[in-house]
Amino acid sequence: ADGASNMEIRTAFDGTNTRALVYSLDAGATFSGNLLHANGNLVSVEASDYFGNAYKVDMLPTTFGLSNYPNPFNPTTTIMMELPSASDWTLSIFNVAGQKVFTTTGHGQGRIPVVWDATNHASGIYFYKVSTNAETLTKKMVLLK
């Protein structure tokens, strides 16, 4: 647990999963940095403060990924990028003629949603492409009006 020097950790295997508890009995104890590096399938992560109040836990994707939902869509769809490491990214959308109809850029890590409103575009097949410094993925989506 990088940056969690004031925390205790206990682990146990329940026959199927290894469970880990990271805690401190000191009220107000905090940590920063990376808490957990998993070598395998991480089933779930839950966190709470000293008083039992739940925290939101963001799990980073382990591979570069790209999807959209809904698909087919009308008139908006959410394009979800999965970036396992922080990088600059460019999202471009092309019609079937290969013309770029939309582009946006950013920088980030994790699951990054971008909503595309195709109200002013014709029904049909579109291709969306995400490029980072290291990788590029292209997928197909369908606008049905």
C-alpha positions as CSV (number, residue, x, y, z in Angstrom):
1,A,0.0,0.0,0.0
2,D,2.1,2.9,-1.3
3,G,1.4,6.1,0.7
4,A,-0.6,4.2,3.3
5,S,2.1,4.0,6.0
6,N,-0.3,4.7,8.8
7,M,-2.6,1.8,7.8
8,E,-2.7,-1.9,8.8
9,I,-3.5,-4.6,6.3
10,R,-4.9,-8.1,7.0
11,T,-5.5,-10.8,4.4
12,A,-7.3,-14.1,4.4
13,F,-8.2,-16.7,1.8
14,D,-11.9,-17.9,2.0
15,G,-11.5,-20.9,-0.2
16,T,-12.3,-19.0,-3.4
17,N,-11.1,-15.4,-3.0
18,T,-8.3,-13.6,-1.1
19,R,-9.8,-10.9,1.0
20,A,-7.9,-7.9,2.2
21,L,-8.8,-5.4,4.9
22,V,-6.8,-2.2,5.1
23,Y,-7.6,-0.2,8.3
24,S,-6.5,2.2,11.0
25,L,-8.0,2.4,14.5
26,D,-6.9,6.1,14.6
27,A,-9.8,8.5,14.0
28,G,-9.0,10.8,11.1
29,A,-6.2,8.6,9.7
30,T,-5.9,9.0,5.9
31,F,-3.7,7.8,3.1
32,S,-3.0,8.8,-0.4
33,G,-1.4,7.0,-3.4
34,N,-2.0,3.5,-4.6
35,L,-3.6,1.2,-2.2
36,L,-3.8,-2.0,-4.1
37,H,-2.1,-3.6,-7.1
38,A,-3.9,-6.7,-8.2
39,N,-2.2,-9.6,-10.2
40,G,-5.4,-11.4,-11.3
41,N,-9.1,-10.8,-11.3
42,L,-10.2,-8.1,-8.8
43,V,-13.8,-9.1,-7.9
44,S,-14.7,-6.0,-5.9
45,V,-13.4,-3.1,-3.8
46,E,-15.3,-1.4,-1.0
47,A,-14.1,1.4,1.3
48,S,-15.4,3.3,4.2
49,D,-14.1,5.9,6.7
50,Y,-13.5,5.4,10.4
51,F,-17.3,5.9,11.1
52,G,-18.4,3.5,8.4
53,N,-19.4,6.0,5.7
54,A,-18.9,4.5,2.3
55,Y,-16.4,5.9,-0.2
56,K,-16.6,5.7,-4.0
57,V,-13.8,3.4,-5.3
58,D,-12.5,3.8,-8.8
59,M,-11.1,0.7,-10.3
60,L,-8.7,1.4,-13.2
61,P,-9.1,-0.7,-16.4
62,T,-6.2,-3.1,-17.1
63,T,-6.4,-2.9,-20.9
64,F,-7.1,-0.2,-23.5
65,G,-10.7,-0.4,-24.5
66,L,-13.4,1.3,-26.4
67,S,-17.2,0.9,-26.6
68,N,-20.4,2.9,-27.0
69,Y,-24.0,2.6,-25.7
70,P,-26.6,2.4,-26.7
71,N,-25.8,1.0,-30.2
72,P,-27.9,1.5,-32.3
73,F,-28.7,5.0,-31.0
74,N,-30.9,8.0,-31.6
75,P,-29.8,10.8,-31.3
76,T,-27.1,10.4,-28.6
77,T,-24.7,7.7,-27.6
78,T,-22.0,7.5,-24.9
79,I,-18.6,6.5,-26.1
80,M,-16.6,5.0,-23.2
81,M,-12.8,4.9,-23.4
82,E,-10.9,2.7,-21.0
83,L,-7.4,4.0,-20.5
84,P,-5.2,2.0,-18.1
85,S,-2.6,4.8,-17.9
86,A,-2.7,8.5,-18.1
87,S,-2.3,9.8,-21.6
88,D,-3.5,12.4,-24.1
89,W,-6.3,11.1,-26.3
90,T,-8.2,12.1,-29.4
91,L,-11.7,10.8,-30.3
92,S,-12.8,11.2,-33.9
93,I,-16.0,10.1,-35.6
94,F,-16.3,9.4,-39.3
95,N,-19.2,8.8,-41.6
96,V,-19.1,5.9,-44.1
97,A,-17.6,8.2,-46.7
98,G,-14.6,8.6,-44.4
99,Q,-15.4,12.3,-43.6
100,K,-14.6,13.4,-40.1
101,V,-17.9,14.7,-38.5
102,F,-16.7,15.1,-34.9
103,T,-13.5,15.4,-32.9
104,T,-12.5,16.1,-29.3
105,T,-9.4,15.7,-27.3
106,G,-8.4,15.4,-23.7
107,H,-6.1,13.9,-21.1
108,G,-7.0,11.2,-18.5
109,Q,-6.9,7.8,-17.1
110,G,-9.6,5.3,-16.2
111,R,-13.1,5.1,-17.8
112,I,-13.7,8.3,-19.7
113,P,-17.2,8.9,-21.2
114,V,-17.9,11.2,-24.1
115,V,-21.5,11.8,-25.2
116,W,-22.0,12.4,-28.9
117,D,-25.2,14.1,-30.0
118,A,-25.9,13.2,-33.6
119,T,-29.1,15.2,-34.0
120,N,-27.7,17.1,-37.0
121,H,-26.4,13.9,-38.7
122,A,-28.1,11.4,-41.1
123,S,-29.0,7.9,-40.2
124,G,-26.3,5.4,-41.0
125,I,-23.1,3.7,-40.0
126,Y,-20.4,5.8,-38.3
127,F,-16.9,4.8,-37.1
128,Y,-15.4,6.2,-33.9
129,K,-11.7,6.1,-33.3
130,V,-9.7,6.8,-30.2
131,S,-5.9,7.4,-30.4
132,T,-3.5,7.8,-27.5
133,N,0.2,8.2,-27.5
134,A,0.6,4.4,-27.6
135,E,-2.6,2.8,-29.1
136,T,-5.5,3.3,-31.5
137,L,-8.9,1.6,-31.6
138,T,-11.7,2.0,-34.1
139,K,-15.3,0.7,-33.7
140,K,-18.6,0.9,-35.6
141,M,-21.9,2.3,-34.4
142,V,-25.3,2.8,-36.0
143,L,-27.5,5.9,-35.9
144,L,-31.2,5.0,-36.5
145,K,-33.6,7.9,-36.8
